[in-house]
């Protein structure tokens, strides 16, 4: 076993930009031993809590760029799985955690055999943008190109940097029938601060309809897609969220609703407080850490535990979190964020299941490199369409 003090010193050498190429590879080699990899992960996770900007040499940066694109493949229970990958970029540095896997140098090749493209166009990730439809029918495009007057009056960046529309700072034109709708397109995300102080985050291809000024007895909104709420407490005025055939009733709490139309179920996950979920003539009370699943035609309204609360809001924090997800589910997520289409060539993809955490700021090519590192799948990009196929070595 290697001395833990040596591992810590080596890690500090890397963080201060003093590690040579050999030392960097030696650092990665510690992942071979479980007792040392646990300490290494702890050191890295502790460093990720800091906001310091690290510096690396160009040589180290090139190595990290290659390493971050490729994972070693593993097979467990006859399912193809990638161990969790965490990548955190500062201005000039990256830390890569690969739990339990050693990446052989002979396999560190940028995109070799993973995907091909008929065009050299880089498909960029989504960004903060939305379409706001006002109560009088006016349409306002909210994105990075919006004028300075809007940014100074009703659009601002929140503490995480996400662009936010402040409904309370844009007066209603007709308070009697003043309902507004904020929609994020494919490749877009946005947040909105409602008139009562409630904060709402919208994932890609989602929407929320809400009044400019809430009624006297209730606070009603309607949503599609995936939306996260931090509701301002008001015991005398319940907050009601309508999603498909489901209603969530709260007084003040933090929760996430996933109601994309292509999904069979509506999932409501509670992080803080208490909510009542009403659907199909049934009402259930959720406690923190619980989630409800509403399926109109299969099982009705059910309650269970949130599988991984920390991963639930990864989309809001700028990460893709795939937790035992099939490649078909993953491609749906990527299609919404990168505004692409996808298709599968003939084959059985039921056992292509992945665990991975990847920054949403990466290009689609980089994400496909990571997924393709399992050597089970190949990807072809044709314009804005991605064709998924089984790797030649796995075809019958």
N, C-alpha and C positions, 0 to 999 in steps of 0.2 A: 504493500500500500504506500502511496506517495504521502509525504508529510503535508498536512493541511496548511501549515504556515507557508510552505513553498507555493502552494496553489494560490493562497491569498496574495502573496507577493507578486506572483506571475500575473494575476488578474489586475493588480494595481499598476503593473508595468504597462499592460494593455490600455487601461483607462487613461493613463497619462500620455499615451502616444509614444512610449519608449520601447515597446515590444518589437522585436525583429520578426521577420517572416517565420523563422524557425520557432521563436517563442510563441507566436500566435498559433501555429500548428500544434505545438506542445500543449498549449492551453486547451485546444479542442480535443486533444487526446485524452484528457481527463474524463471525458464523457464515457470512456470505456469502462470505468470502474464506478459502480453504483454509489459506493460510499462517498467517493469524491465528487461525482456529478451532482449529488444532493447539495453539497457545500457550494459548488460552482453556481448552481441555480439560485441558491440563497443569496450569494454575493451579487449576481446579476440583478435579481429582483430588487435588492436593496438599492442598487445603483439607479434603477429605473425610476425610483421615487424622487430622485434629485432632478433639478432642472438645469444643471450645469451643461455647458456646451463642451463637448470633447473634441479633441483633434486627433486625426490619424494621418499617417503618411499616405501618399498615393498608392504605394504598393499594398499597404494594409487594406485600403479602401477597395482596391480591385479584388483582393481575396474575399473580402466580406460580401461584395456584390455577387461573386460567383457562388459563395456558400449559401447566401440567402435565397438563391434561385433553385437550389437542389436539395432534396432530402433523400436519405437512404430509405429503401422500401422494406416493409415488413409484412408478414402475413400472420394473422391471428384468427383462429376459429374459421379458417378458410375464407376470411374476408380481407380484402385489401384495405390497409389502414395506414395513414400517415400519423405519426405521433405529433403531439401539439407543437406548433412552431410559433414562437413569439419573436417579433421583430420590432425593435424600437429605434427610430432614427432621430438623432439630434442634428444640428446643422452640418456636422462633418463626421459623424460616427454612427456605427450600428452595432447592436449587440444581438447575437443570434443564440437562442436556446433551443436545443434539440434534445428532448428528454430521453436519455438512454440510448441514443443512436450515434454511431461514429460515421462521419461522412468520409468515405475513402477518397483520396486525392484523385485517383484515376477516374472518379465519377463526377468531379467538379468541372462540368463543361457547360457553358452558357447555352442552354436551349437545345443541346444536341439531341436530335431525334424526338423531341417532345412535341413541337408544333411547327407547322409550316404556314406560310402566308402567301397569297397571290399578290398582295400589295404591301408596300413598306409603310403604309400609314399606321401610326401608333394610335391605338384606341385608348384614349385617356380616361381616367376615372371620373366619376360624377363630381358635382360641386354644389355649393349652396345656391339654389335657385328655386323659384316657385312662381305660380301665377295667382294673383289675388283678384277675385271678382267681388266688386263692391255692391252694396245694396241698391245702387242706382243703375247697375249694369255696366259700369266702367270696369275695364280690365287693366291691371297694373302688373307688369313683369318685374319681379323682384330677383335680381341677380347682382353680380359684381359690377355690372355696367350702370346700375341705377345712379341717378344724379346725386350730388352732394346735399342738396336740399332735403331729399328723402332720407338720406343717411343721418342727417342732423335732427330730423323731426320724428320719423316713425320706423326707421330701420337701424338696427345696431347689432354689434357682435357680442354674444354673451361671453361668460367667463371661459368657456371651452373654445371660443372662436367661431361658433356657428352663427350665421346670420339669422336675425330674429325680427319679426314684424310685431310692432307694438300697436295692438288694436285700440288701446285706450288713448293713444296719442294721435289717432286719425279720426276726428269727429265724425259721427254718423250724419248722413244727409236726411234720413227719414227715420226717426226713432220708433215710429209705430210699426214698421215692417222692415227693420234694418237687419238683414241677415247677410253675412259675408261668407265666402268660401275661399280657403287657401288650398291650392293643389300643388303638389310636387310632381314633376314629370319623371319619366325614366331618366336616370342619371342626375337626379336632384334630391336635395334634402333641405329642410328649413325648420325654423321654430317660430312660435307665435306666443305673444304675451297677451292674454285676454283681459277684458275690462275689469275683472274682479281680482287680477293679479295671478291667476292660474297660468302656469307655463306649460306649453305643449310642444313636443318635438315630433316632426313628421319624417318618416323614412321615405325612400324613393317610391314613386308612384302611389302616393297616399293623399288623403284630403281630410279637411275638417270644415264643417259648416257651423257657424256660430253667430249669435246676434251681436251687434255693435254694443248694445247695452242689455244686460240680462233682465228677464222679467222679475217681478216682485217675489214670487214664491219658489221658483226653481231656476237652475242654470242648466239649460239644455244645449247639447252639441251633438252633431252626427259625424261619424268618421268612416273612412275606408282605408284599406291598406294596413300599415303598422304605425302606431302612434303611442308615445309615452307621455303620461300626465304627471304633473306635480300640482295637485289641486289645493288652492287656498281654502283654509278651513272657514266654514260658515254654518254653524249648527242650525240656523233658522232657514237656510236656503240650500237644499240638497243639490248636488251636481250630478246631472244625468248624461251618460254617454250612450248614444244609440249606434249600434254596429250590426248591420244586417237585421236578423230577427232577435237580437239580444240587446238588453239595456243594463248598464252598470250604474248603480246608485251609490254615491259617496258623499261624505261631508267634508273631508279633507284628507288626502292620502297620495301615495306614489304608486302608480301601476302602469303596466304595458298591455296594449291590446294588439293582437295580430289578426287581422280580418281580411287578408288578401282574398279576392274572389276565386282564384284558382285553387285555394286550399279548401278541403272539405270542412274543416273545423274553424271556429273562432276561439282563440286562446286569450284568456285574460289572466295576467300574472301580477300578483300583489307583492310589492316590496316593502311598503310601510303603511300603517293604519288599518282600515277595515273597509270592505266594500260588499255590497249585495249584488249578485249577478242574477238577472231575471231573464229567462228564456223558456219557451215551450210550456208555459203555464207553471213553471217551477222556479223557486228562488233559493239560492244558496249563499251562505255567508263565507267570505274568504278571510283568512288570517295571513299575516306576513309569511312569505315562503310558500304559499299555496297558489295554485292556478286552477282555473276552470276551463273545461273544453266543451264547447257547444257544437253538436252535430245534429242538425235537424232530422236527418234521415237515418242516422246510425248512433244509437246510444243516448241521444238526448243531451242533458247537461250533467257532466261529471266533474268531480273535484279530486285533485291529486297534489303532489309536491312539485315545486319547480325543480327540474333536474339539476340545473347549475345556475343559481342566481347571479353569479359574477359574470357569466357569459351572456345572460339575457339581454343586457343593454350594450353589448359590444358594438352594435350598429350605430348607436348614438355616440359612442366614444371613438369612432373612426376605425373600427376593426370588423373584419369578417370573422365570425366564430362558427366553425363547422364542428358539431359534436355528434358523431355517429350519423352523419348525413349522407344519403345516397347522392351520387353524382347528378342525378336528375334534379334533386332539390337544390343542389349547389348551383347548377346552371340557371335555375329560375332566379336565384338571388343575384347572380352575376349579370343576368340579362336586364334586371331592373336598374342596377347601379351603372352599368356601362352602356346602356341603351343599345343592346345588341339583340340579334335573334340567334337561336341555336337549334341544332337538330342532331339526332343520333343515327349513325349508320346501323344496319341490322346487326343484332347481337344481344347477348344477355349481360346487362349492367347491374343486376340486382345485388351482386356482392361487392360492387365498387363503393365502399363506404369509407368516409374520411373523417379524421379529427385534425383540425388545423385552425390556427388563428393568424390571420394575414392582414396587414394594413390596407384600408380601402383606398389609400392614395396611390397604390401601385397601378401600373398599366395592366390591361387585360393580359398582355403577353407575359408579364412577370407572374401573374397569378396562375396562368396555365402552365408555366414552367414548374411552379411548385407542385401543382396537382399532378402534372405529368411525370414528376420524379419517381413516382411509384412504379414506373415502367409497365403499367397496366393499361394506360390510356394514351391516345394520341389526339392532337387537336389540329384542325386546319382552319385558318382564318381566310374568309373570302369577303372582302369589303367589311361589312359590319355583321357578318354571320359567322358563327363558330360551329364547325362540324366535329362532333365527338365520335371517335371510333376506338375499338379495341386495338391494343398494340399488336403488331404482326406476330410477335412471339407468343401471344396468347390466343390467337385465332385457331379455330379447329380446321 
